[in-house]
Structures are given as structure tokens and as C-alpha cells.
């Protein structure tokens, strides 16, 4: 997902389930996730 955002210069991507949008993920969301010590 990180590569899709960077390669296409997107800052947000939709999150889908059963062809319905259920949320949005942003670059900021990914940065916060990877910065979280529990992820490591």
C-alpha cells in the first residue's frame, strides 16, 4: 500500500469490503502505524 501511494502520488486510498467503501487510509495513517513501537 505504501508503494501504491508513493508511486502514484496519492495521499489517500479507499478501503473497500464487498465493493463498498468502508474507510479511507492516508499517508499519515501509515506513518503513525509504522512509528508505533508495538508494530516492531
C-alpha positions as CSV (number, residue, x, y, z in Angstrom):
1,X,0.0,0.0,0.0
2,X,2.9,2.3,0.8
3,X,4.3,1.8,-2.7
4,X,0.9,2.5,-4.3
5,X,0.6,5.8,-2.5
6,X,4.2,6.9,-3.3
7,X,4.3,5.6,-6.9
8,X,1.1,7.3,-7.9
9,X,1.5,10.4,-5.7
10,X,-1.7,9.6,-3.8
11,X,-2.3,10.8,-0.3
12,X,-5.4,8.8,0.4
13,X,-6.8,5.4,-0.7
14,X,-10.3,4.0,-0.2
15,X,-10.7,0.8,1.9
16,X,-13.3,-1.4,0.5
17,X,-15.3,-4.5,1.6
18,X,-17.7,-6.3,-0.7
19,X,-17.3,-3.5,-3.3
20,X,-18.4,-0.9,-0.7
21,X,-16.2,1.9,0.7
22,X,-15.8,1.3,4.4
23,X,-13.0,3.8,5.1
24,X,-10.0,5.8,3.9
25,X,-6.3,5.3,4.7
26,X,-3.9,8.1,4.4
27,X,-0.1,8.6,4.3
28,X,-0.4,9.9,7.9
29,X,-2.2,6.7,9.0
30,X,0.7,4.6,7.6
31,X,3.4,6.8,9.2
32,X,1.6,6.6,12.6
33,X,1.3,2.8,12.2
34,X,4.9,2.2,11.3
35,X,6.1,4.6,14.0
36,X,4.2,2.6,16.7
37,X,6.7,0.6,18.8
38,X,4.1,-2.3,19.0
39,X,4.4,-2.8,15.3
40,X,8.1,-3.6,15.5
